[in-house]
Amino acid sequence: METTSQHEIIPSIQYTGITIAYATTPGGYFPLHWHEELEILYPLNGTADIIIEGRKFNLLKKHMLVVESRKVHSTYSYDELSMFVCIHISRKHMRQFFPEIDAWQIRCTPEDATEKQFPVYRATCELLEALTRLYMEEPLTYRMEASGLVLQILSRLIRFFAVRRPLPEPAEDNLAMERIRDVITYVESHFREPVALDDVAGLLGLGKEYFCRFFRKNMGMTFLNYLNEVRLSHTYEDLLNTNAPISEVMEANGFTNQKLFNAAFKELYGCTPSAARRERTGTP
């Protein structure tokens, strides 16, 4: 399945530089996005596919995966309800303890852990399990203890899973990524409105035809498919969380053609919009 991308801004990085979310959300597809913070994912149930810059990882419950900062990634959960721990750590916070962090990157996924690393990987997963138990217990010192556990997790990731960053990418590659991020940010802000190819191409100072080739080369899909999947992901969320008629939800998220919307929705989610609402919410 082809995927899309948007920039996710983490709004609640606190003075500690650490944000811990314990989330229960409907399963399904969350489009590609990126953010400045390091992300640690730890699902508490089921299984999910995580795609990081085109590479797919299958993440089982109670296994850990790290997404480095500024990496474009997406998730697809196969369960009706997805429960997970999601931790974001600002790089500024990491520099307080390890000033050289910008020269390193953390590579920690179940598939990439070596035989030597695996015992540390499992021990780090146990720290995440302890973090979950702490959340359930809700002690008065939760914030203090939780921050301490996250720092232990981060320390192990740096000690055992950090590798030197490669030499700087060619300027042309850096420019391409900056342009892609600009498009991602623009679409997330304007997907509810009519979006013209000329406008997006003009944002980058490119001609329409060149922009279409550039986008497909770097994203592996057409711009229209990307735009539709961003719209679909927001439509899906609204279907589950509101009682508004499907036609209104569709139009509020940028779709104007009911037939094309229904076909695109079924292709991505494997069912019709009305069936998705009935299955997840029990509403007509």
ZIQUI-V58153 format. One record per residue. RES is the residue in three letters. PSI is psi in degrees with one decimal (none if undefined). OMEGA is omega in degrees with one decimal (* if undefined). Layout:
# ZIQUI-V58153
RES;PSI;OMEGA  RES;PSI;OMEGA
This chain:
# ZIQUI-V58153
MET;131.7;177.4  GLU;154.9;-174.5  THR;169.8;-177.8  THR;-178.8;-172.8  SER;142.8;174.5  GLN;160.2;-179.1  HIS;118.5;177.8  GLU;119.6;176.7  ILE;126.6;178.0  ILE;105.7;-168.8  PRO;-12.6;-168.2  SER;29.3;173.1  ILE;118.6;-174.4  GLN;-175.3;-175.9  TYR;-21.4;177.7  THR;-16.1;-175.2  GLY;9.0;-176.8  ILE;131.3;171.5  THR;128.0;179.3  ILE;122.3;178.2  ALA;133.1;172.7  TYR;104.2;-168.0  ALA;141.6;168.8  THR;111.5;-175.6  THR;158.0;174.1  PRO;143.4;176.8  GLY;178.8;-179.6  GLY;-159.3;-168.7  TYR;131.9;171.5  PHE;117.8;-170.4  PRO;161.2;176.0  LEU;141.2;-179.4  HIS;174.8;176.8  TRP;158.2;178.5  HIS;167.1;-175.3  GLU;-20.7;-173.6  GLU;151.1;169.1  LEU;140.1;-178.7  GLU;135.9;174.2  ILE;122.3;-179.8  LEU;135.8;-178.8  TYR;92.6;-179.0  PRO;141.9;-179.6  LEU;-8.1;177.4  ASN;161.0;170.2  GLY;-153.4;-177.7  THR;152.6;-179.0  ALA;153.3;171.1  ASP;130.6;175.8  ILE;124.8;178.7  ILE;119.4;-179.8  ILE;110.6;-179.8  GLU;49.3;173.6  GLY;-10.7;-179.6  ARG;129.5;-176.0  LYS;134.6;176.0  PHE;134.9;175.2  ASN;117.9;-173.9  LEU;115.5;179.3  LEU;164.6;179.5  LYS;145.8;178.9  LYS;26.9;170.0  HIS;154.3;-173.3  MET;146.7;173.9  LEU;138.8;-179.8  VAL;132.7;173.9  VAL;116.8;-179.9  GLU;159.2;179.8  SER;146.1;176.9  ARG;13.7;175.9  LYS;128.1;178.6  VAL;127.4;-175.5  HIS;161.5;178.4  SER;167.0;177.0  THR;148.1;172.0  TYR;114.9;179.8  SER;137.4;-177.1  TYR;3.4;-176.5  ASP;153.2;-179.1  GLU;-39.8;175.0  LEU;128.4;-179.0  SER;121.9;178.8  MET;129.5;-177.5  PHE;160.6;170.4  VAL;130.9;179.3  CYS;120.0;-177.6  ILE;132.8;173.5  HIS;134.6;-179.5  ILE;126.0;-179.4  SER;146.1;178.9  ARG;-31.6;176.2  LYS;-41.0;178.2  HIS;-41.4;-179.5  MET;-34.2;-179.0  ARG;-25.1;178.4  GLN;-34.9;-176.6  PHE;-26.8;-176.9  PHE;83.6;-173.5  PRO;-23.8;-177.2  GLU;10.5;-171.9  ILE;-32.1;-176.8  ASP;-15.4;177.5  ALA;-1.6;-175.9  TRP;158.2;170.9  GLN;146.9;-175.9  ILE;125.2;176.8  ARG;100.4;-177.2  CYS;101.7;174.1  THR;158.1;179.2  PRO;-38.7;-177.1  GLU;-31.1;-173.3  ASP;-11.2;-179.5  ALA;125.4;179.1  THR;169.8;178.0  GLU;-36.8;178.4  LYS;-35.8;-178.3  GLN;-23.4;-168.6  PHE;-42.4;177.0  PRO;-37.4;177.2  VAL;-39.2;177.7  TYR;-47.6;-179.3  ARG;-40.2;179.1  ALA;-35.2;178.4  THR;-37.5;174.7  CYS;-36.0;178.2  GLU;-32.9;174.7  LEU;-38.0;176.3  LEU;-35.2;175.3  GLU;-39.8;176.5  ALA;-36.2;177.6  LEU;-39.7;178.1  THR;-43.6;178.3  ARG;-39.4;179.0  LEU;-41.1;178.4  TYR;-41.1;-179.7  MET;-35.1;-178.3  GLU;-29.2;179.4  GLU;55.1;176.8  PRO;161.1;178.7  LEU;-27.7;-177.8  THR;22.0;-175.4  TYR;-50.0;-174.5  ARG;-41.3;-179.9  MET;-48.1;-177.6  GLU;-38.3;-180.0  ALA;-43.1;178.2  SER;-38.3;178.6  GLY;-42.1;178.4  LEU;-40.9;179.6  VAL;-38.6;177.6  LEU;-36.6;175.3  GLN;-42.8;178.7  ILE;-47.0;-179.5  LEU;-40.5;179.0  SER;-43.7;179.8  ARG;-37.8;178.7  LEU;-42.4;179.9  ILE;-43.5;-176.7  ARG;-40.4;-168.7  PHE;-14.5;-174.7  PHE;1.8;179.9  ALA;140.8;176.5  VAL;153.9;178.0  ARG;137.8;176.8  ARG;144.6;177.1  PRO;170.7;176.8  LEU;153.4;-179.0  PRO;140.6;179.2  GLU;154.3;176.4  PRO;150.1;-178.3  ALA;-34.8;-179.1  GLU;-40.9;178.7  ASP;-40.8;177.9  ASN;-41.8;178.7  LEU;-41.3;179.7  ALA;-43.9;-179.5  MET;-38.5;177.6  GLU;-40.1;178.2  ARG;-41.7;179.0  ILE;-42.7;179.2  ARG;-36.6;177.1  ASP;-42.7;179.1  VAL;-44.0;179.4  ILE;-48.3;-178.5  THR;-41.3;179.8  TYR;-46.0;-177.4  VAL;-40.7;180.0  GLU;-29.1;179.4  SER;-22.9;-170.8  HIS;8.7;-172.8  PHE;-21.5;179.3  ARG;-11.4;-178.5  GLU;166.1;169.4  PRO;129.6;-179.0  VAL;116.0;-178.1  ALA;140.6;178.3  LEU;-39.5;-179.5  ASP;-39.3;-178.7  ASP;-43.3;-178.2  VAL;-42.0;177.5  ALA;-40.9;179.1  GLY;-31.1;176.6  LEU;-34.5;-179.0  LEU;-2.6;-177.1  GLY;31.4;-178.3  LEU;157.0;171.1  GLY;157.4;-175.3  LYS;-46.6;-177.7  GLU;-42.7;179.0  TYR;-40.5;178.8  PHE;-43.3;-179.7  CYS;-42.9;178.2  ARG;-42.6;-179.8  PHE;-45.6;-177.1  PHE;-45.5;-179.2  ARG;-39.3;179.5  LYS;-40.9;-174.3  ASN;-21.8;-177.9  MET;-11.7;178.3  GLY;18.6;-179.9  MET;166.9;178.3  THR;159.1;178.6  PHE;-38.1;-179.1  LEU;-42.1;177.5  ASN;-40.9;177.9  TYR;-48.4;-179.8  LEU;-43.5;-179.6  ASN;-38.2;-178.8  GLU;-34.7;173.5  VAL;-46.0;178.3  ARG;-41.3;-179.5  LEU;-39.8;-178.3  SER;-38.5;177.3  HIS;-37.1;176.5  THR;-45.5;-179.2  TYR;-45.7;179.3  GLU;-42.7;-179.8  ASP;-34.6;178.0  LEU;-37.5;-177.0  LEU;-21.7;-172.5  ASN;1.1;177.1  THR;165.3;175.5  ASN;12.3;-179.3  ALA;147.8;176.3  PRO;147.8;-176.7  ILE;-38.3;-179.7  SER;-38.2;178.9  GLU;-41.5;179.0  VAL;-42.7;178.9  MET;-51.1;-176.8  GLU;-34.6;179.8  ALA;-20.8;-179.1  ASN;20.6;169.1  GLY;-2.3;179.6  PHE;141.0;179.9  THR;-11.0;-177.6  ASN;110.5;-175.7  GLN;-42.8;-177.0  LYS;-46.6;179.1  LEU;-37.6;177.3  PHE;-48.7;-178.8  ASN;-42.8;-178.9  ALA;-43.6;-179.7  ALA;-39.3;179.8  PHE;-45.4;-178.7  LYS;-36.2;179.1  GLU;-39.0;-177.3  LEU;-41.8;-172.0  TYR;-6.1;175.0  GLY;12.3;178.6  CYS;171.5;177.4  THR;161.0;177.0  PRO;-41.5;-179.5  SER;-37.4;178.5  ALA;-38.2;178.4  ALA;-42.9;179.3  ARG;-43.5;179.8  ARG;-44.1;-175.9  GLU;-41.2;-173.2  ARG;-29.3;-173.9  THR;-17.8;-178.3  GLY;9.0;-179.9  THR;155.2;-179.1  PRO;none;*
